[in-house]
Amino acid sequence: MVRVTAGARLHFGFRNLSLAREPLYGGVGVALATPRVVVEAHPAGEPRCEDPLAAAHTRRAVELLDVSGAAVELRETLPRHAGLGSGTQLALCVLAAVARAHDREPRIRERAPALGRGGRSGVGVAAFEAGGFVLDAGQPTERFTASRPADGDWRVPRVATRRALPESWRFVLVLPDVPAGRSDAAEDESMRAVVECADPRLADEIGRLVAERLRPAAATGAWAAFGAAIAELSRLNGAWYADAQGGVYRPPLGTVIDELGASPAVAGAGQSSWGPAVYGLTTAGRAERARAAAREALAAAGVDGDVCLATPRNEGARIESG
């Protein structure tokens, strides 16, 4: 039996969504230790799994690896379409578990495109591989235009920057009880509309932010500077998505973000991907105050939801045999 464990990831945004700039996309994010996906697998005569989504990934993994089959069990899972990278982490966990159950190398980066992963952003794949804070190098603008190619017809963007974050840092996660974020065809259509009219001046501003503030803060472990930079990155990305999601932040997340970001225990707050997950950067010593601020932020927005604390994960997914 093989067990594969991978944590969630936060997606702070992209460095460029304009067809007037090169390269396109360029994801920015961080790996978290929790919440997490846990998948177990052992060899079998056919693909078997009770969870419908994991079952589809199991069948595809068996095809890619050219093995007889595998019995896969999903022990823990992430909230789906919440902005925490559930789709990519589950797909890669299943691939790795099925491969190792048959004594094969998963070759995650090579096979991720055939699973429909790593087209726009390489953050999820990089988080699975090695964890940490990640900037990916983006995709060729003329290759992707406003739509991504068919599944399997791309390479996962290489990692441009990867940094371990301080063990004392924490992310307070807020998961409001609102409908799930966009995915699949709806996400593709929204992204196409955004890319077709994205203001290139925003890409220039984000490029300066990443180069002059975010990367140096990650390199030095400057908590306040890093938090302020990811909050600004989230806001600038939200300007691209404003028409698609009804505002710089998806309603009612703007209220949650504003209230959370105003807490002295939080260095910066933002929306992860399409949401509804909201994050705030805090520290171990400020964590309980940040948790209280998150609950107050939900109350201010008039919504229920869950609040949890997560540590940055500075290593890749764990693969264990037993």
N, C-alpha and C positions, 0 to 999 in steps of 0.2 A: 504494500500500500504506500502511496505517495501523498503527502500533504503539502499544499502550496498556500502560503499566506501573503497577502499584499494589502497595503493600506490604501486609503482614499488619496486623492490629489486635489489641490486647489488650482484653479486656472484663473490667473489674474488678468489675462487679456492677450492681445496680439500686438506686435510692434508695427504691423502695416496691413491694412485692408484695402489700400488703393491700388488700382491697376496702373496708376501713373508712377508707381515706385517699385523698386526691386530690392530684395525679394518680397514675395507675398507671404502673409501670415507671420510666422516667427512667434511661437507660443512662449508664454512666460508663466511659470507656476512652481509649485512646491509639493513634495510628497509628505504625507502624514502617516503616523503610526496607527491611528484609529480615526474613524471606524474602519473596518477591514473586511476583506473577502477571504474566506477559507474554503478551499476545494480539496477533496480527497478523490483518488482514483486508483483502480487496480485493473490489470488486464482482463479482458472478457472477449467472448466470441463475436460481440456486436456492440455498437454504441448504446449505452443505457444511462438515462438520467431522468429523475422525476420532475425537475424544474424545467419548464419549457424553453426558456432562453439558454440556460446552461446546456440543455439537450441539443439545441441547434449548434452551439459552439463545439460540443463533443463530436457530433457528426462531421463537422468541418475539420476538426483536428485529426480525426481518424483518416479522413481523405488526404489531408496534406501530408501526414506522416506515413501513409500507406501501411497501416497496421490493421489487425483483425477487428479490434474494438476495445472498449473500455467501459467499466462501470464507474460513473462519476456521481459524487454526492456533494451538494452545496451545504456546507456547515454554517457559514456566516455569509452575509451579503450586505452590500451598501444600498442605501436608498436609491432607487432608480430614477434617472433623469432629474437629479437634484443639483447638479453642478459639482459632483464629487468624483466623477470619472468612473462610474459604476460599469458602463459598457466595456471600456477598454480593460479595466482591471479584471473583470470576470472572464473576458475572452482570453486574455493572456494567462490567467491562472489555470484555466481549463487546458489550454494548449500545453503549458509546462507540465501539468500533472499527467496528462495522457502520454506525452513524450517520455517523461522519466519513468512512468509505469512500464514502458516497453524498452527501457534502457537506451533511449534516443536523446540527442541534444535538441532542446526546443527551438534554438535559433530564432529567438523572439523577434529581433529587429528585422530579420529577413522575411519572416512569415507573417508579421503583423498586417501588411497591406492585403494579403489574401483573406484576412479576417475583417477587412474594412476598417482597419485601425491605422492611425498615424498619417492620414492624408493631409488634413489642415494643420493640426498641432502634433508635435512630437513629444509633448510634455508627459502624456500618459505612459508612453512606451519607455521614455527615459526614467520616469519615476519607478516603473516596475524593475528596470535594469539595475539602477544604482541609487535611487532616492535623491534627496537633497533639493536644493533650489536649482531650477533649470531654465535656461534660455535656449530655444532651438533656433537653427539657422534659417528656417523658412523654406518655401518652395519656389521654383522659378515662376515668375509672374506669367510669362508667355505660355507656360505649360499648363497652368491651372486655370487661367482666365477667371471667369466668374463662377465656374463649376469645377469640382474636383473630377479627375478621371474615374473610370470604372474601378471597382474593387480589385486590388492586386496590381493595378497599372501605375504604381508610383513607388518611390522609396521613402521610408520614414526620414524626415529631416534630421540631419546630424545635430549633435549637441554642441552648441557654441560656447556655453558657459555652464558649469556645474559646480556648486559650492555646498559644502556641509554647513548647516545652520547651527547656532549655539544650542546646546542641550537644555539651557534654561528657558528658551523661548517656548511659548504656547500659542496656539490659535484657538480662540473661543469660536465655536461654530453654532450658528443659529439656523434652525430648519423650520421656518414658518409653515403652518398648516394651510398651504395654498396649493393650487394645481401644479403638477410637475412641469419642469422646464421643457423646452423644445428638443426634439430628437428626430432622427430618421428623415423622412421626406419633408416634414415641416421645417426642420432645422436647415436642410439643404436649400429650400426655397428662400428662407429668411436670409441665410448667408449670401446667396446669390444676389438678392436685392440690395443688401448692404454693400457688397463689394462693387457692384455696378455704379454706385453713386458716392462712394467713400471719399471724403475730402483729404487730399494728399497732405495738406498742411497739418492735419492731426498726426499723420505718420511722422512728419518731421519733428513735431513737438514731443511725441512719444520716444522717438529715437534719442533725442537729447536727454530726456528724463531717464531712460534706461542707462545710457552711457555715463552721464554725469552724476546721477544720484543713486539709482537702484543697484547697479553692479558694484560700485564702491562700498555701499552700505552692506551688501551681502559679503563682500570680501573681508570687511573689518568687523562684522558682527555688530554694527551700530543699530541698536533696536529702534530707537525713535526715528532715525533717518530711513531705515528700511520700511517701517510701518507707514510713514508719510508718503514714501515713494509708491508703494503698492496701492495705497488709497487713491493717489492721483492717477495711477495707471488705470485703475478700475473706472474712475470718473471719465477719463479721456476716451476709453473704449466705449463707455456708455453713450457718449456723444455720437459715435458711429451707429449704435443700435437704437437710438431714441425713437425713430419712426417704427422700427420693427417691434419694439417691446413696450411702447407707450410711455417713454421717458428715459432719462439718463440711466435710471435704475428701474427694473420691472416693478410696477406698483403691487403691493404696498412696501416693497423692500427699501425704497428711499428713506422712509421714516425710520425703519430699523437701523439702517446704515448711519443716518445722521445722529440718532440718539446714541448708538453704540460708540461711534467715533468721537463723541463729545466727552466720553468718560476719561478721566485721568489715568485709568488703569489700562487704557487701550491706545496704542500708537497709531493705528490706522485701520479703517474698516472698508469693506467693499463687497461686491457681488461676484460669486464664482461662476464663470461661464454664463449660461442662461438662467442661473438660479434654480430653485429659490434659496439655495444655500448662501448665507451671509457669513463672512469671517471678520474677525478682529484680531490684531496681533497684540499679545500680552506676554507676561513672563510668569514663571512659577510663583514668584512672590506676590504678584498682582492678580493671580488667576481667579481667586474667589470673588474679588471685587469686579473683575471683568465678567464673571458668570452672572453676578447680580445685575450688572449693567445690561447684559444681554436680555435678561428676563424683563427688565424695565423697558427696554426698547420694544420688545414684543407687545407689551401692554400699551405703550404709546401708539403703536400702529394698529391696535385693536384686533390682534390676531393671536391665536394660540400657537404653540410650537415647542420644539425640543431644543435644549441647549446642552452642549458638551464641550469638553476641552481636549485638544489633541496636541501631541508633541510632534515636531518635525521628524521625519524618518530619513536618516542619513545613510541608509543602505538599501539594497534592492530587495525584491521579494524573497521570502524564505522558502526553500524547497527541502523537505525532509522525507526520508524513506524509513519505513518501519514495518 
